[in-house]
Amino acid sequence: MANILENQLAAVASVIEKQLDDQLDRLDNLDTDDLKVIREQRIREMKELNQKKQEWLQNGHGVYTELADEKEFFEVSKKSPNIVCHFYRDSTERCRIVDMHLKILAGKHIEAKFCKVNAEKSPFLTQRLRIKVIPTIALIKDSKTKDFIVGFTDLGNCDDFSTDMLEWRIAQSGAIDYKGDLMTPPDVKKKAYINRPKKAIRGGYDSDDSDIDFDD
């Protein structure tokens, strides 16, 4: 059995090595015209990205802001396809914890609009998105509501989760660009993370007792 496994590993290693050799050969055989095409393509991509960044900044990306009302939320959603929106209530302490982290992430991820909405002042929007627990973060990708972070259950069920942990959880929806490992939570060494089963987004997720039911 051990010999079979060794042979399989050796075969895989051989295939990978051949693929790398082929890639190196292609690079070695590139002529001046090929390099010019690659360089022009790279410059074009950089210009397009820079133009996108300028548009994002013009649309208020890069800062964490409060939206005045439901009308402003819908106006923002027309300009920004990717939105991270915190539904909060003034009397909820945990909302201030969320604010602290989202202010940091807004400056780091200008590809998404980071904002917050007072749930009590936006009853139509709150009901439409079925927001029942405060805080709740709505994650919108390509103008579609993809996911919700309800309370702190998905963040290790504690108040002292890191900004990295919230960033990782937001990235699960695709609303922000993430270069880390989506399979492993950043705080996994600090707190035991319990993977929750996927449920219908509209149904929400179970939350711990420390979060406040909006119907209270």
Contacts in CASP RR format, 6 or more apart in sequence:
PFRMAT RR
TARGET T0000
AUTHOR 0000-0000-0000
METHOD contacts of the structure
MODEL  1
MANILENQLAAVASVIEKQLDDQLDRLDNLDTDDLKVIREQRIREMKELN
QKKQEWLQNGHGVYTELADEKEFFEVSKKSPNIVCHFYRDSTERCRIVDM
HLKILAGKHIEAKFCKVNAEKSPFLTQRLRIKVIPTIALIKDSKTKDFIV
GFTDLGNCDDFSTDMLEWRIAQSGAIDYKGDLMTPPDVKKKAYINRPKKA
IRGGYDSDDSDIDFDD
30 38 0 8 1.000
52 111 0 8 1.000
53 110 0 8 1.000
56 62 0 8 1.000
56 80 0 8 1.000
56 110 0 8 1.000
56 111 0 8 1.000
57 110 0 8 1.000
59 76 0 8 1.000
59 79 0 8 1.000
59 80 0 8 1.000
59 113 0 8 1.000
60 113 0 8 1.000
61 80 0 8 1.000
61 106 0 8 1.000
61 110 0 8 1.000
61 111 0 8 1.000
61 112 0 8 1.000
61 113 0 8 1.000
61 114 0 8 1.000
62 106 0 8 1.000
62 107 0 8 1.000
62 109 0 8 1.000
62 110 0 8 1.000
62 114 0 8 1.000
63 106 0 8 1.000
63 107 0 8 1.000
63 114 0 8 1.000
64 99 0 8 1.000
64 102 0 8 1.000
64 103 0 8 1.000
64 105 0 8 1.000
64 106 0 8 1.000
64 107 0 8 1.000
64 114 0 8 1.000
64 115 0 8 1.000
64 116 0 8 1.000
65 114 0 8 1.000
65 115 0 8 1.000
65 116 0 8 1.000
66 115 0 8 1.000
66 116 0 8 1.000
66 117 0 8 1.000
66 118 0 8 1.000
67 73 0 8 1.000
67 76 0 8 1.000
67 85 0 8 1.000
67 115 0 8 1.000
67 116 0 8 1.000
67 117 0 8 1.000
69 121 0 8 1.000
69 122 0 8 1.000
70 117 0 8 1.000
70 122 0 8 1.000
70 124 0 8 1.000
70 125 0 8 1.000
73 85 0 8 1.000
73 115 0 8 1.000
73 117 0 8 1.000
73 122 0 8 1.000
73 125 0 8 1.000
76 83 0 8 1.000
76 113 0 8 1.000
76 115 0 8 1.000
77 83 0 8 1.000
77 140 0 8 1.000
77 143 0 8 1.000
79 113 0 8 1.000
80 112 0 8 1.000
80 113 0 8 1.000
81 140 0 8 1.000
81 141 0 8 1.000
81 142 0 8 1.000
81 143 0 8 1.000
82 111 0 8 1.000
82 112 0 8 1.000
82 113 0 8 1.000
82 140 0 8 1.000
82 141 0 8 1.000
82 142 0 8 1.000
82 174 0 8 1.000
82 175 0 8 1.000
82 176 0 8 1.000
83 112 0 8 1.000
83 113 0 8 1.000
83 114 0 8 1.000
83 115 0 8 1.000
83 138 0 8 1.000
83 139 0 8 1.000
83 140 0 8 1.000
83 175 0 8 1.000
84 102 0 8 1.000
84 105 0 8 1.000
84 112 0 8 1.000
84 113 0 8 1.000
84 114 0 8 1.000
84 115 0 8 1.000
84 137 0 8 1.000
84 138 0 8 1.000
84 139 0 8 1.000
84 140 0 8 1.000
84 170 0 8 1.000
84 175 0 8 1.000
84 176 0 8 1.000
85 115 0 8 1.000
85 116 0 8 1.000
85 117 0 8 1.000
85 137 0 8 1.000
85 138 0 8 1.000
85 140 0 8 1.000
86 95 0 8 1.000
86 98 0 8 1.000
86 99 0 8 1.000
86 102 0 8 1.000
86 115 0 8 1.000
86 116 0 8 1.000
86 117 0 8 1.000
86 135 0 8 1.000
86 136 0 8 1.000
86 137 0 8 1.000
87 116 0 8 1.000
87 117 0 8 1.000
87 119 0 8 1.000
87 122 0 8 1.000
87 126 0 8 1.000
87 129 0 8 1.000
87 131 0 8 1.000
87 134 0 8 1.000
87 135 0 8 1.000
87 136 0 8 1.000
87 137 0 8 1.000
87 138 0 8 1.000
88 95 0 8 1.000
88 98 0 8 1.000
88 99 0 8 1.000
88 116 0 8 1.000
88 117 0 8 1.000
88 118 0 8 1.000
88 119 0 8 1.000
88 134 0 8 1.000
88 135 0 8 1.000
89 95 0 8 1.000
89 118 0 8 1.000
89 119 0 8 1.000
89 120 0 8 1.000
89 134 0 8 1.000
89 135 0 8 1.000
89 212 0 8 1.000
89 214 0 8 1.000
90 118 0 8 1.000
92 134 0 8 1.000
92 135 0 8 1.000
92 212 0 8 1.000
94 134 0 8 1.000
94 135 0 8 1.000
94 151 0 8 1.000
94 152 0 8 1.000
94 159 0 8 1.000
94 210 0 8 1.000
94 211 0 8 1.000
94 212 0 8 1.000
95 134 0 8 1.000
95 135 0 8 1.000
97 159 0 8 1.000
98 135 0 8 1.000
98 137 0 8 1.000
98 166 0 8 1.000
99 116 0 8 1.000
101 163 0 8 1.000
101 166 0 8 1.000
102 114 0 8 1.000
102 116 0 8 1.000
102 137 0 8 1.000
102 166 0 8 1.000
103 114 0 8 1.000
104 163 0 8 1.000
105 114 0 8 1.000
105 163 0 8 1.000
105 166 0 8 1.000
105 167 0 8 1.000
105 170 0 8 1.000
105 176 0 8 1.000
106 114 0 8 1.000
107 114 0 8 1.000
108 167 0 8 1.000
109 167 0 8 1.000
109 176 0 8 1.000
109 177 0 8 1.000
111 176 0 8 1.000
111 177 0 8 1.000
112 175 0 8 1.000
112 176 0 8 1.000
117 125 0 8 1.000
119 126 0 8 1.000
119 131 0 8 1.000
119 134 0 8 1.000
119 136 0 8 1.000
119 214 0 8 1.000
126 214 0 8 1.000
129 138 0 8 1.000
129 145 0 8 1.000
129 148 0 8 1.000
130 202 0 8 1.000
130 203 0 8 1.000
130 204 0 8 1.000
131 138 0 8 1.000
131 214 0 8 1.000
132 204 0 8 1.000
132 213 0 8 1.000
132 214 0 8 1.000
132 215 0 8 1.000
133 150 0 8 1.000
133 151 0 8 1.000
133 207 0 8 1.000
133 211 0 8 1.000
133 212 0 8 1.000
133 213 0 8 1.000
133 214 0 8 1.000
134 151 0 8 1.000
134 211 0 8 1.000
134 212 0 8 1.000
134 213 0 8 1.000
134 214 0 8 1.000
135 151 0 8 1.000
135 211 0 8 1.000
136 148 0 8 1.000
136 149 0 8 1.000
136 150 0 8 1.000
136 151 0 8 1.000
137 148 0 8 1.000
137 149 0 8 1.000
137 170 0 8 1.000
138 145 0 8 1.000
138 148 0 8 1.000
139 145 0 8 1.000
139 146 0 8 1.000
139 147 0 8 1.000
139 148 0 8 1.000
139 149 0 8 1.000
139 170 0 8 1.000
139 173 0 8 1.000
139 174 0 8 1.000
139 175 0 8 1.000
140 146 0 8 1.000
140 175 0 8 1.000
141 173 0 8 1.000
141 174 0 8 1.000
141 175 0 8 1.000
145 201 0 8 1.000
146 173 0 8 1.000
146 174 0 8 1.000
146 175 0 8 1.000
146 201 0 8 1.000
147 172 0 8 1.000
147 173 0 8 1.000
147 201 0 8 1.000
148 201 0 8 1.000
148 204 0 8 1.000
148 205 0 8 1.000
149 155 0 8 1.000
149 166 0 8 1.000
149 169 0 8 1.000
149 170 0 8 1.000
150 204 0 8 1.000
150 205 0 8 1.000
150 207 0 8 1.000
150 211 0 8 1.000
151 207 0 8 1.000
151 208 0 8 1.000
151 211 0 8 1.000
152 158 0 8 1.000
152 159 0 8 1.000
152 161 0 8 1.000
152 207 0 8 1.000
152 208 0 8 1.000
152 210 0 8 1.000
152 211 0 8 1.000
153 196 0 8 1.000
153 205 0 8 1.000
153 206 0 8 1.000
153 207 0 8 1.000
153 208 0 8 1.000
153 211 0 8 1.000
154 169 0 8 1.000
154 196 0 8 1.000
154 205 0 8 1.000
155 161 0 8 1.000
155 165 0 8 1.000
155 166 0 8 1.000
155 169 0 8 1.000
155 187 0 8 1.000
156 165 0 8 1.000
156 185 0 8 1.000
156 187 0 8 1.000
156 191 0 8 1.000
156 192 0 8 1.000
156 193 0 8 1.000
156 194 0 8 1.000
157 191 0 8 1.000
157 194 0 8 1.000
157 208 0 8 1.000
158 191 0 8 1.000
159 210 0 8 1.000
161 187 0 8 1.000
161 191 0 8 1.000
162 186 0 8 1.000
162 187 0 8 1.000
162 190 0 8 1.000
164 186 0 8 1.000
164 187 0 8 1.000
165 185 0 8 1.000
165 186 0 8 1.000
165 187 0 8 1.000
167 176 0 8 1.000
167 178 0 8 1.000
167 186 0 8 1.000
168 178 0 8 1.000
168 180 0 8 1.000
168 182 0 8 1.000
168 185 0 8 1.000
168 186 0 8 1.000
169 185 0 8 1.000
170 176 0 8 1.000
171 177 0 8 1.000
171 178 0 8 1.000
171 180 0 8 1.000
171 182 0 8 1.000
172 182 0 8 1.000
185 193 0 8 1.000
187 193 0 8 1.000
196 205 0 8 1.000
196 206 0 8 1.000
199 205 0 8 1.000
END
